[in-house]
Amino acid sequence: MQKALASYDSQKLMTELNSAVGTLEKEEQEERLDQLIHQLEKYPEALGDYRDWLKEQGIV
């Protein structure tokens, strides 16, 4: 997951998160992971490289 985040690879990150479902010790942790996955699916742009957006805005 850390490598996926560091490389801004949203597909790999989502794959890693989904593969973690069912492996956590507590039901509460599973529910929080499920909520995170659903939140990230709603806003996929949140996983992109923010530096690209900054360049588009002429900030960088």
Secondary structure by P-SEA (a helix, b strand, c coil): caaaaaacaaaaaaaaaaaaccccccaaaaaaaaaaaaaaaacccccccaaaaaaaaccc
